[in-house]
């Protein structure tokens, strides 16, 4: 009877030790970053990019990404791609759009079209590409072209989880509403702490008028 009780206690202790052991290493294997604005509000869609040397950035063939246009909005509002990746600009609306960008990273334009352009656009330079529509001025979208394959977006709670085995690491933080110029990125070095909170100063953009409300053409409705 005594031996049976001792065996049960030993077995329970073994499972407890194993649980603590794996719990410790699972927690140690992840680093949580939280991005918030100057008022403490969490920022979704902040881009976190880890920076390595060029030898670590070799990429396989990258899939063609998609930036759609739905209900006179770019979808997604923020698309993250890697340097050299191609993007298809679908138009799922029943009206035509004229997509353009004046951004230094990729100036281009797709004149009035519906459906899908004949060929995707290649984004060869890293940086931020701001998208607009020459017909519907309220349409604004962003393509973040990363130089690293280690690039992440924060969720609705402003959080992103990184593997601890990459630390310490230098990383950059970017957000579309930052008060700094859009081509700027906040550079920080992250150590082996389990949680970091990063503050990005933001501003609320002024509402934009719709081109279509001032100038009705045969391509709009």
Secondary structure as the mmCIF struct_conf table of DSSP 4:
data_model
#
loop_
_struct_conf.conf_type_id
_struct_conf.id
_struct_conf.beg_label_comp_id
_struct_conf.beg_label_asym_id
_struct_conf.beg_label_seq_id
_struct_conf.end_label_comp_id
_struct_conf.end_label_asym_id
_struct_conf.end_label_seq_id
HELX_RH_AL_P HELX_RH_AL_P1 UNK A 2 UNK A 28
TURN_TY1_P TURN_TY1_P1 UNK A 29 UNK A 29
STRN STRN1 UNK A 30 UNK A 36
TURN_TY1_P TURN_TY1_P2 UNK A 38 UNK A 39
BEND BEND1 UNK A 40 UNK A 40
STRN STRN2 UNK A 42 UNK A 42
TURN_TY1_P TURN_TY1_P3 UNK A 44 UNK A 45
STRN STRN3 UNK A 47 UNK A 51
HELX_RH_3T_P HELX_RH_3T_P1 UNK A 54 UNK A 57
HELX_LH_PP_P HELX_LH_PP_P1 UNK A 61 UNK A 64
STRN STRN4 UNK A 65 UNK A 70
TURN_TY1_P TURN_TY1_P4 UNK A 71 UNK A 72
STRN STRN5 UNK A 73 UNK A 75
BEND BEND2 UNK A 76 UNK A 77
STRN STRN6 UNK A 78 UNK A 82
TURN_TY1_P TURN_TY1_P5 UNK A 83 UNK A 84
STRN STRN7 UNK A 85 UNK A 91
BEND BEND3 UNK A 93 UNK A 95
STRN STRN8 UNK A 97 UNK A 101
TURN_TY1_P TURN_TY1_P6 UNK A 104 UNK A 105
STRN STRN9 UNK A 108 UNK A 113
STRN STRN10 UNK A 115 UNK A 116
BEND BEND4 UNK A 118 UNK A 119
HELX_LH_PP_P HELX_LH_PP_P2 UNK A 120 UNK A 120
STRN STRN11 UNK A 121 UNK A 123
BEND BEND5 UNK A 125 UNK A 125
STRN STRN12 UNK A 127 UNK A 133
BEND BEND6 UNK A 134 UNK A 135
TURN_TY1_P TURN_TY1_P7 UNK A 137 UNK A 138
STRN STRN13 UNK A 140 UNK A 146
BEND BEND7 UNK A 147 UNK A 149
STRN STRN14 UNK A 151 UNK A 153
TURN_TY1_P TURN_TY1_P8 UNK A 156 UNK A 157
BEND BEND8 UNK A 158 UNK A 158
STRN STRN15 UNK A 159 UNK A 163
HELX_RH_3T_P HELX_RH_3T_P2 UNK A 164 UNK A 166
BEND BEND9 UNK A 168 UNK A 168
STRN STRN16 UNK A 169 UNK A 174
TURN_TY1_P TURN_TY1_P9 UNK A 176 UNK A 177
STRN STRN17 UNK A 178 UNK A 178
BEND BEND10 UNK A 179 UNK A 180
TURN_TY1_P TURN_TY1_P10 UNK A 182 UNK A 183
STRN STRN18 UNK A 186 UNK A 190
BEND BEND11 UNK A 192 UNK A 192
BEND BEND12 UNK A 194 UNK A 194
STRN STRN19 UNK A 195 UNK A 199
STRN STRN20 UNK A 202 UNK A 202
HELX_LH_PP_P HELX_LH_PP_P3 UNK A 204 UNK A 207
HELX_RH_AL_P HELX_RH_AL_P2 UNK A 211 UNK A 214
TURN_TY1_P TURN_TY1_P11 UNK A 218 UNK A 219
#
